[in-house]
């Protein structure tokens, strides 16, 4: 039965989305996996809210990449004179309740940590833990074509919904279509026959009139 690991926000960050001022070693497969919500303690620890209940993507690598917050009103304090770090070399990381706390030499103290509030955290997709049999990451399903057993194209995956017991595919014929035009297909074995990442296709038992 298919299982989805929502390790990262969807959709994936495409290489074209990389700002020109980011370092050359910014990975082409960078995926947004969380955001920095606050400082933790006095020694420069940061508190990260992961985008998944299982934050293993954050533990899959010691190299995290940052982009500033896109939210209005999130401003770096004027007392912080250091440049915004686009890369963190994590020396320690651990779960702390529903967040992950981490330490990196690029964040020397609490003031520097507080200045990163709202920053978006990315890691390379290639560093994600290997998914088990019939397990998939949300980010890998976005954009896949969905066809039914009769070979009819139902659309492409534009997103997923987490209902608790299982995930639900949001399938639209046209990207950006109104929500009411989307098909919602439970991502469970009763409806999903096959997922081929290589062919970028999902085959489902789902009628055109559903």
N, C-alpha and C positions, 0 to 999 in steps of 0.2 A: 504494500500500500504506500503511495507517495507520501513523503513527509517533507515539509518545508522548514528550513532553518532561516529565520529572519535576521541573519547576522548583520545586515547592513541596510541602510536606507535605500529605497529604490526610486528612480533608476540609478544605474551606475554612472559615475562621472566619466564622460568620454574624454579622450585626449584633447579634443578641440576646446574643452572647457578649461584647460590649464592656463592660468594667467601667465603673461610673458615674463613677469618678474620673479616667478618661482624658480628654484634651483634646477639645474639640468638633470639631477638625479631623481626628480619627482617622478614616481612610477606612472607609466602610461595606463596601468590598470588600477589606479588609485580608486578606492571605494570609501564613501563616507560611512563611518561606523558609530559615531557618537559625537558628543559636544561637551566642552568643558563648562561646568556649571558654577564652579567656585574654587577657592583655595581650600586646602585641608591642612590644618596645623600651621606651624610657624616656619617650617624649614623648606618651603617651596613645593610641597606636594600639591598636586592638582586633583580635583574631583571631576570625574567624567561620567556623564549619563550615556550608557550604551543604547543603541537603537534596537537591541534584542534582549529578551529575557536571559538568554545564554550569551554572555559577553566574550566568548572564546576568540572572536576575531581580534579583540584588543590584546589578547595574550599570545597571539600567533606570531608576533614579531616584536622586536625591541625598537623598531624604527617607526615612529608615527609622524605623519605630516599634518600641518595645520593650515587652515585658511581663516581669516578674520570672520567674525560674525557678520551676517547680512541683515541682522535685525536693527531697526532704527533705534537710536538711543544707547546702543552699546558702544561706549567710547573708552579707549585706553586712557588711564589717568595721566595727567600732565607730569606727575612726579616720576613716571617710568621713562627713562631716557634710552634704554636699550631698544634695538629694533625688534619688531615682531618676529618671533622664531617660526620659520616655515617647516622646521624639522625638529623633532625631539628624539633623543637617544635614551630610551627608557632604561633606567637601572633597577627600578623596583616597581612592581604593580601587583595589586591584590584587590579582591572584592571586598566591599564594605557596605553591607546592606544591599540596596538596589543600585549602587554606583560602583565604579572602579576608581581607586585612588592610585596615583602614580608619581614617581619622582624622576626628574631628568636634570642633568647638569645645566641645561639651557635655561632652567627656571631656578635661580639661586635662592630665592626667599619668598615670603608670603606676598609681598608687594608685587613681585613679578608674576606670581601665580594668579593673584586677583586681576591683574591686567589682561589675563587670557580668558576671562569670562565670556562665554558665547562663542569661543573659537570652535571651528568644526574640525573634527579629527578624522583622518583618513589613514588607511593602510593599503598595501598592495594586495589585490585579489589573489595573486599567486601565493601569498603567505597564509591564506585561510586554511584551517584544518581540512583534511580530506573528508568529504561527505561520505556517509555510509551508503550501503545498497538502498536504492529507492529513496535517497535523501537528496534534497536540492536546496541551494541558496536562492532566496528571492531574487537577488540581483541577476542570477543566471537565467531566470525564467522570463524576465522582462524582454519584450520584443519578439518572443517566439510565436510562430504562426500556429493557430489552433484549428485543426480540422476534425470532422467527425468520421465515423466509420464508413460513410458513403463517399468520403473524399471532398465534401463541401467545406470551403473555408469559412470559419466562423469569425475570424478576425485575428488580432494579435494581442498578446498579454500586455496590458498597459499598467498593471498594478496588481496587488494582492490585498486581501482583507484577512485579518487574523480574528477568527470568531471564537477562539479558545480551543474547542475540540479539534478543529482543523482550519486550514487556510482555504480561501476562496479566490479563484482567478477572476480578475476583471478583464474581460475580453471586449475589444472594440474593433469595428471594421475600419474606422478612421481614427488615428491618433488625435486626441483633443476633442473627440466627440462628446456631447453632453452625457452626463452620468446616466440619465435615463435610457440612453441608447446602448449602454453596455450590457453584455451578457455576464451573469455571475454563475460560475461553474465551480462547485465544490471540488477541491483538489484531493480527492480520495479515490481509492481503488475502484469503487462502485461506478465511477464516471470516467476516470482517467485510464486509458488502455496502455499508453506508452508515452514516454518523454525521451526525445532524442536531442540532446544538446548539440551533437555534431551536425544534425540536419536542421537544427533550430525549429523543431516541430513538436507539438503535443497532439496526440490523437485521443479523442474523447468519444464517449457514448452520449451524444447530445444532439437533439434534433434542431433543424433550422427554425422551427416554430416554437421552441422552448423560450 
